[in-house]
Amino acid sequence: MPRMGKSWTVKVRGRKHAVVVKRKPWLAIGVVEVDGERVGMFPAKALSMGISFFPNPEVHFEVSDVACVLKVQPGMFTYGYELYVDEKLVEPEVV
């Protein structure tokens, strides 16, 4: 079974933070968490079925007062995610 999310470790103002995105298809949502706290959500079920009612969602949030954006690229069966911290692309962790 493919992974239903992605994670990053970002360093902001000298501290490391864990950013995690999880897709929960049975609830039709995607959840974004920073250090275990939910900071945003996006519709997931409609996107995974290929319905284009929702454009590619972006989830805007902050980590230690620094602007972040999670860009979601839905596919038919999988999702792609890009995390930008202070307008810079952050590479995900490789597991």
C-alpha positions as CSV (number, residue, x, y, z in Angstrom):
1,M,0.0,0.0,0.0
2,P,1.4,3.4,-0.9
3,R,2.2,5.9,1.8
4,M,-0.6,8.3,2.5
5,G,1.5,11.3,3.4
6,K,4.9,12.9,3.6
7,S,7.1,14.5,6.2
8,W,9.8,17.2,6.5
9,T,12.1,18.5,9.2
10,V,12.5,22.2,8.9
11,K,14.8,24.5,10.8
12,V,13.3,27.9,11.7
13,R,15.0,30.4,14.0
14,G,17.5,27.8,15.2
15,R,14.8,25.2,16.1
16,K,13.8,22.0,14.3
17,H,10.1,21.4,13.5
18,A,8.4,18.4,12.1
19,V,5.9,19.1,9.3
20,V,3.7,16.1,8.4
21,V,1.0,15.8,5.8
22,K,-1.4,12.8,6.0
23,R,-4.2,11.9,3.6
24,K,-7.2,10.3,5.2
25,P,-9.3,9.0,2.3
26,W,-12.0,7.4,4.5
27,L,-12.7,10.9,5.9
28,A,-12.2,12.7,2.5
29,I,-9.6,15.0,4.0
30,G,-5.9,15.7,4.1
31,V,-4.3,17.1,7.3
32,V,-1.2,19.2,7.8
33,E,0.5,19.1,11.2
34,V,3.5,21.0,12.7
35,D,5.1,19.3,15.7
36,G,1.9,17.2,16.2
37,E,-0.6,20.1,16.1
38,R,-3.0,20.4,13.2
39,V,-2.4,23.6,11.2
40,G,-4.5,23.0,8.1
41,M,-6.7,20.7,6.1
42,F,-7.6,20.1,2.5
43,P,-10.3,18.1,0.6
44,A,-8.8,14.7,-0.4
45,K,-11.5,12.3,-1.5
46,A,-12.9,14.3,-4.4
47,L,-9.3,14.9,-5.7
48,S,-8.4,11.3,-5.5
49,M,-11.4,10.4,-7.6
50,G,-10.3,12.8,-10.3
51,I,-13.1,15.2,-9.8
52,S,-12.0,18.7,-10.6
53,F,-14.4,20.7,-8.3
54,F,-11.3,21.7,-6.3
55,P,-8.3,23.2,-7.8
56,N,-4.9,22.1,-6.6
57,P,-5.1,23.1,-3.0
58,E,-2.6,25.2,-1.1
59,V,-2.5,25.1,2.7
60,H,-1.0,28.3,4.2
61,F,0.3,28.2,7.8
62,E,3.2,29.5,9.9
63,V,6.1,27.9,11.7
64,S,7.6,30.2,14.4
65,D,6.0,33.2,12.6
66,V,7.5,32.2,9.2
67,A,5.1,31.8,6.3
68,C,4.8,28.3,4.9
69,V,2.8,26.9,2.0
70,L,2.0,23.2,1.3
71,K,1.1,22.8,-2.4
72,V,-0.9,19.6,-3.2
73,Q,-0.7,18.0,-6.6
74,P,-3.5,15.4,-6.8
75,G,-3.2,12.4,-9.0
76,M,-5.6,9.6,-9.8
77,F,-4.2,7.3,-7.1
78,T,-1.4,9.2,-5.4
79,Y,-0.6,12.8,-4.4
80,G,2.4,14.9,-4.7
81,Y,3.3,17.5,-2.1
82,E,5.7,20.5,-2.1
83,L,6.5,22.4,1.0
84,Y,7.7,26.0,0.8
85,V,9.1,27.7,3.9
86,D,9.8,31.5,3.5
87,E,9.2,30.9,-0.2
88,K,12.0,28.3,-0.4
89,L,11.3,24.7,-1.5
90,V,12.1,22.2,1.2
91,E,13.0,18.6,0.3
92,P,11.0,15.9,2.0
93,E,12.6,13.3,4.3
94,V,13.5,10.0,2.6
95,V,12.4,7.0,4.6
